[in-house]
Amino acid sequence: MQFILLTHPRERLRATNTGQLVLQELGERAQVIEWHRKQPDAALLAAIEAARVGLVFPTDEPLNMTVDSAGDLQASTQECAPPFDYLLLIDATWQEARKMYNQSPYLKSLVKVGLQPAHASIYPLRRNQLEGGLCTAECVALLLKKAGELELAQQLIESLMVFIRR
C-alpha cells in the first residue's frame, strides 16, 4: 500500500505538519503532491481515472468503506474492497482540507474510505480540531495497522509522540 499526501501549499511550511513524519517513516511508499485548485497534478488524475486511488477523508457523504480501530476493513456498499494502489489523504488544516475537497471535483468521485478510531487523537498541536479527527500521521498508522504492518504503524506513532514532545 502506498500513500499520497495531497498537501496544501501552506501546510509544508508549518512546524506542526505531521505529513513529514509519514514521509520520513515510509520513505518511497509515501509521496507529497502539492494541491493546486486550477491545475491538478496530471499523474494523480491519471491514477484516479484508472481507479487506483481511494480517498481517506471525513465526509457527510456515504462511505464506501470504513477502517475500524482494530484495523478491520468493512465494505459498506460492496462485497469486497476494491484494490487500491494508493490511498490519498488530504494533508492540511481541517478548514483548508474541506476547501480543497469542495474545490476539487476529482476528489469527490473517489471511493471514500472512512476511519473509525477507538480513541481521540493524541495530537494536541493544532486548534479547531474536528471532533473525532486524527492528524495525518495517525491516519496512516491506522491504515498500516489495517494492512497488517503493525511494526511500521508503531514506528510512526512513536515518531509522532517524539514530535509532539519537542
Buried (B, 14 or more C-beta within 10 A) or exposed (E): BBBBBBBBEEBBEBEEBBBBBBBBBBEEBBBBBEBEEEEBBEEBEEBBEEBBBBBBBBEEEEBBBBBBEEBEBEBEEEEEBEEBEBBBBBBBBBEBBBBBBEEBEBBEEBBBBBBBBEEEBEBEBBEEBEEEBBBBBBBBBBBBBBBEBEEBBEBBBEBBEEBBEE
